[in-house]
Amino acid sequence: MEKLTIDAFKSMMRFALTNITERAEELSNLDAVAGDGDHGTAIVAALNAVMKAGESGVEFNEMLGNMAFGTMEESCGSTSTLMGAFFMGMADASKGDALDVKEVKNMFRSGLNMLQTQTKAKIGDKTMMDALVPAVEAIESAEGDIVEILNKGAKAALVGAEKTIAMKANFGRARHLGERSIGTADPGATSWACMFESFSKAIEQYV
């Protein structure tokens, strides 16, 4: 696939919503280790708002902007704020109804850059960034078509999420546990890894 179309992107998002919904209980259980145990519920609500707001979009900038505002208007705490920032950044770097490989890379990088204005978390802090940053960096450095670069991003996100099991949390309520936060995966990293894996699988099926 040489270009990512609007319809293909919507398929990616629908598949992500389906898979994360199926894992909502698992994600909330991970969050309950040190948080308030609602991450599964929150990210499902945020993604439902994303899909509702962006489903009618016919052009990337408009669609992604609507997705950003849609999720930020949903009351999901930091989940909706951070996801909204990511989609807003993606919107800023996208135009038209189809994106080539370079434009897809720029879209994800712009999303990450915008998100990083909302959080100081970085790789190693046991947060969603442990999956998201490696995913975007892998997409940027990958060679090949849309399918290949998203596959590389998914693999990097999954590895990043797995690494959080051995990490001590430095953000959120989990940071108060200190060494006791070691031994379970971060729910945010896990959900974003699931999202990127869903993107990759959806686009393979779409071709």
C-alpha positions as CSV (number, residue, x, y, z in Angstrom):
1,M,0.0,0.0,0.0
2,E,1.6,3.2,-1.2
3,K,-1.0,5.6,0.3
4,L,-3.1,5.6,3.5
5,T,-6.7,6.6,2.6
6,I,-9.3,8.0,4.9
7,D,-11.3,4.8,4.7
8,A,-8.2,2.7,5.6
9,F,-7.5,4.9,8.6
10,K,-11.1,4.6,9.8
11,S,-10.7,0.9,9.6
12,M,-7.6,1.1,11.7
13,M,-9.4,3.1,14.4
14,R,-12.4,0.8,14.4
15,F,-10.2,-2.3,14.8
16,A,-8.3,-0.5,17.7
17,L,-11.6,0.3,19.4
18,T,-12.8,-3.3,19.0
19,N,-9.6,-4.8,20.4
20,I,-9.2,-2.4,23.3
21,T,-12.9,-2.9,24.2
22,E,-12.2,-6.6,24.4
23,R,-9.3,-6.0,26.7
24,A,-10.9,-3.3,28.9
25,E,-11.1,-5.5,32.0
26,E,-7.5,-6.5,31.7
27,L,-6.4,-2.8,31.3
28,S,-8.5,-1.8,34.3
29,N,-7.0,-4.6,36.4
30,L,-3.5,-3.4,35.5
31,D,-4.5,0.1,36.5
32,A,-6.0,-1.1,39.8
33,V,-2.5,-2.2,40.9
34,A,-1.6,1.3,41.7
35,G,-4.3,3.6,40.2
36,D,-8.0,3.8,40.4
37,G,-8.7,0.9,38.1
38,D,-10.6,2.7,35.4
39,H,-8.1,2.9,32.5
40,G,-10.0,0.3,30.5
41,T,-13.2,2.1,30.9
42,A,-11.6,5.5,30.2
43,I,-9.8,4.5,27.0
44,V,-12.8,2.8,25.6
45,A,-14.9,5.9,26.2
46,A,-12.2,8.1,24.7
47,L,-11.9,5.9,21.5
48,N,-15.7,5.8,21.2
49,A,-15.7,9.6,21.2
50,V,-12.9,9.6,18.6
51,M,-14.9,7.3,16.3
52,K,-18.1,9.2,16.7
53,A,-16.5,12.6,16.0
54,G,-14.4,11.4,13.0
55,E,-16.6,8.9,11.3
56,S,-18.0,11.5,8.8
57,G,-14.6,13.0,8.0
58,V,-13.6,13.1,4.3
59,E,-10.2,14.7,4.7
60,F,-7.5,14.0,7.1
61,N,-7.0,17.4,8.7
62,E,-10.7,17.8,9.4
63,M,-11.2,14.2,10.5
64,L,-8.3,14.1,12.9
65,G,-9.2,17.5,14.3
66,N,-12.7,16.4,15.0
67,M,-11.3,13.2,16.6
68,A,-9.1,15.3,18.9
69,F,-12.0,17.6,20.0
70,G,-14.3,14.7,20.3
71,T,-12.2,12.8,22.8
72,M,-11.2,15.9,24.7
73,E,-14.8,16.7,25.3
74,E,-15.3,13.2,26.8
75,S,-14.7,13.2,30.6
76,C,-11.9,10.6,30.8
77,G,-9.3,12.5,32.8
78,S,-5.8,12.4,31.5
79,T,-6.7,9.7,29.0
80,S,-8.9,12.0,26.9
81,T,-6.5,15.0,27.3
82,L,-3.5,13.1,26.1
83,M,-5.2,11.2,23.3
84,G,-6.8,14.5,22.2
85,A,-3.4,16.1,22.0
86,F,-2.0,13.2,19.9
87,F,-4.8,13.5,17.4
88,M,-4.6,17.3,17.3
89,G,-0.9,17.0,16.5
90,M,-1.6,14.5,13.8
91,A,-4.2,16.8,12.3
92,D,-1.7,19.7,12.1
93,A,0.6,17.6,9.8
94,S,-2.1,16.1,7.5
95,K,-4.1,17.2,4.6
96,G,-6.1,15.7,1.7
97,D,-7.8,12.3,1.6
98,A,-4.7,10.1,1.2
99,L,-1.2,10.2,2.7
100,D,1.9,8.7,1.3
101,V,4.6,7.0,3.4
102,K,6.5,10.3,4.2
103,E,3.2,12.0,5.1
104,V,2.2,9.1,7.4
105,K,5.5,9.3,9.2
106,N,5.1,13.1,9.6
107,M,1.6,12.6,10.9
108,F,2.7,10.3,13.7
109,R,5.7,12.4,14.6
110,S,3.5,15.6,14.8
111,G,1.1,13.7,17.0
112,L,3.9,12.7,19.4
113,N,5.4,16.2,19.4
114,M,2.0,17.7,20.4
115,L,1.5,15.0,23.1
116,Q,4.9,15.8,24.5
117,T,3.7,19.4,25.2
118,Q,1.2,17.9,27.6
119,T,3.4,15.4,29.6
120,K,7.0,15.3,30.8
121,A,7.0,11.5,30.8
122,K,9.6,9.8,28.8
123,I,10.8,6.3,28.0
124,G,11.7,4.5,31.2
125,D,9.1,6.3,33.4
126,K,6.5,3.4,33.0
127,T,3.8,5.3,31.1
128,M,2.1,5.2,27.7
129,M,5.2,6.9,26.3
130,D,7.2,3.6,26.7
131,A,5.0,2.2,23.9
132,L,4.2,5.3,21.9
133,V,7.7,6.8,21.5
134,P,9.3,3.6,20.2
135,A,6.3,3.1,17.9
136,V,6.7,6.5,16.3
137,E,10.5,6.2,16.1
138,A,10.2,2.8,14.5
139,I,7.6,4.1,11.9
140,E,9.9,7.0,11.1
141,S,13.0,4.9,10.6
142,A,11.3,2.0,8.8
143,E,11.6,1.5,5.0
144,G,8.8,0.1,2.8
145,D,5.1,0.9,2.2
146,I,2.4,1.8,4.6
147,V,1.8,-1.8,5.7
148,E,5.5,-2.3,6.5
149,I,6.1,0.9,8.5
150,L,2.9,0.3,10.6
151,N,4.1,-3.3,11.3
152,K,7.4,-2.0,12.5
153,G,5.6,0.5,14.7
154,A,3.4,-2.2,16.2
155,K,6.4,-4.4,17.0
156,A,8.2,-1.6,18.7
157,A,5.2,-0.6,20.8
158,L,4.7,-4.2,22.0
159,V,8.3,-4.5,23.0
160,G,8.1,-1.2,24.8
161,A,5.0,-2.1,26.7
162,E,6.6,-5.4,27.8
163,K,9.6,-3.6,29.1
164,T,7.4,-1.6,31.6
165,I,7.0,-4.8,33.6
166,A,10.5,-4.4,35.0
167,M,10.2,-0.6,35.5
168,K,9.6,1.5,38.6
169,A,6.8,4.0,38.0
170,N,7.8,7.7,38.0
171,F,4.4,9.2,37.2
172,G,0.8,9.1,38.5
173,R,-0.3,7.3,41.6
174,A,1.9,4.4,40.8
175,R,5.0,6.4,41.7
176,H,4.1,6.3,45.3
177,L,4.6,2.5,45.3
178,G,8.3,2.9,44.5
179,E,9.9,-0.5,44.0
180,R,6.5,-2.2,44.5
181,S,5.4,-0.9,41.2
182,I,7.8,-3.3,39.5
183,G,6.3,-6.6,38.2
184,T,3.2,-5.5,36.2
185,A,2.9,-3.8,32.9
186,D,1.8,-0.2,32.7
187,P,-1.8,0.0,31.6
188,G,-1.3,3.0,29.3
189,A,1.7,1.4,27.5
190,T,-0.3,-1.8,27.2
191,S,-3.4,0.0,25.6
192,W,-1.3,2.0,23.2
193,A,0.6,-1.1,22.2
194,C,-2.7,-2.7,21.5
195,M,-3.7,0.3,19.4
196,F,-0.6,0.2,17.2
197,E,-0.9,-3.6,16.9
198,S,-4.5,-3.1,15.8
199,F,-3.4,-0.5,13.2
200,S,-1.0,-3.0,11.7
201,K,-3.4,-5.9,11.6
202,A,-6.2,-3.7,10.2
203,I,-4.1,-2.4,7.4
204,E,-3.0,-5.9,6.5
205,Q,-6.6,-6.9,6.2
206,Y,-7.5,-3.8,4.3
207,V,-5.0,-4.3,1.5
